[in-house]
Amino acid sequence: MSGTTADHKPGSDDGATRRDFLYISTAAFAGVGGLLALWPFIDQMNPSANVLALASTEVDISKVPLGQQITVSWRGKPVFIRHRTEENIEEARAVPMNDLPDPELDENRVLKPEWLVMVGVCTHLGCIPLADQGEYDGWFCPCHGSHYDTSGRIRKGPAPYNLEVPPYEFLNDNQIRIG
């Protein structure tokens, strides 16, 4: 007697539906629980507050006299901020590009001509160049003799590249943000 009510077991459709619901609910609960258990491990991969603080630094440049520089720390490296004179700017712009081992226009290295911002680490082996030294009135690396001009471009010595210009912006006339 197929198709009669005698073959039909009471609640058989309800049992399969209830069982499917329980499997899906259990799997969803276990998945959410697993993600919550993993969250501390995922969260620890985010940078800590002290690392985020080093990601950028704000500098007051209002007290830097014309022709002088200050050195600040950014990401554990020295950054030179030079308040350049008109003479420094003209000298940097007058250099023919074919005289430079790593050709780069002075205008491309600065946002405002009177302010030069660059990482103070020699691109040869990582020494810190000395300001107002060398043959080009810029920086001189005492470790191996690299000479940089008033725009921080390599002019002589073993360094392969110009001093790096970090990302920076002027917040106003007296303050810059590096990073």
Residue pairs with C-beta under 8 A, 6 or more apart in sequence:
1 7
47 55
54 74
54 75
54 76
55 75
55 179
56 74
56 177
56 178
56 179
57 72
57 73
57 74
57 177
57 178
57 179
58 171
58 175
58 176
58 177
58 178
59 70
59 72
59 81
59 175
59 176
59 177
59 178
60 174
60 175
61 70
61 81
61 83
61 115
61 174
61 175
61 176
62 173
62 174
62 175
64 70
64 81
64 83
65 83
66 83
66 85
66 114
67 83
67 84
67 85
67 88
68 82
68 83
69 80
69 81
69 82
69 83
69 131
70 80
70 81
71 78
71 79
71 80
71 81
71 120
72 78
72 79
72 81
72 178
73 79
74 119
74 166
74 178
74 179
75 179
77 119
77 120
77 121
78 119
78 120
78 121
78 128
79 117
79 118
79 119
79 120
79 166
79 178
80 116
80 117
80 118
80 119
80 120
80 131
80 139
80 152
80 163
81 115
81 116
81 117
81 176
82 88
82 115
82 116
82 117
82 131
83 114
83 115
84 92
84 113
84 114
84 115
84 116
84 150
88 137
88 150
89 106
89 113
89 114
89 150
91 137
91 149
91 150
92 106
92 149
92 150
92 151
92 153
93 105
93 106
93 107
95 106
95 149
95 151
95 153
97 103
97 105
99 155
100 153
100 154
100 155
101 154
101 155
101 160
102 153
102 154
102 160
102 161
102 162
104 151
104 153
104 162
106 113
106 151
106 153
107 113
109 116
109 118
109 151
109 152
109 153
109 162
109 165
110 116
110 117
110 151
110 165
111 168
111 169
111 170
112 170
115 170
115 176
116 150
116 151
116 152
117 165
117 166
117 168
117 176
117 178
118 152
118 163
118 164
118 165
118 166
119 163
119 164
119 165
119 166
120 128
120 129
120 139
120 163
121 127
121 128
121 163
121 164
122 128
122 129
122 141
122 143
122 144
122 146
122 159
122 163
123 146
123 154
123 159
123 160
123 161
123 162
123 163
123 164
124 141
124 143
124 144
124 146
124 157
124 158
124 159
124 160
125 143
125 144
127 141
127 142
127 143
127 144
128 141
129 139
129 140
129 141
129 142
129 146
129 148
129 163
130 139
130 140
130 141
130 142
131 138
131 139
132 138
132 139
133 139
133 140
134 140
134 147
134 148
134 156
135 147
135 155
135 156
136 147
136 148
136 149
136 150
136 155
136 156
137 149
137 150
138 147
138 148
138 149
138 150
138 151
138 152
138 155
139 147
139 148
139 152
139 163
140 146
140 147
140 148
141 147
141 148
141 157
141 159
144 157
144 158
144 159
145 156
145 157
145 158
146 154
146 156
146 157
146 158
146 159
147 154
147 155
147 156
147 157
148 154
148 155
148 159
148 162
148 163
149 155
151 162
152 162
152 163
152 165
153 162
153 163
154 160
154 161
154 162
154 163
166 178
166 179
167 178
167 179
168 176
168 177
168 178
168 179
169 176
169 177
170 176
171 177
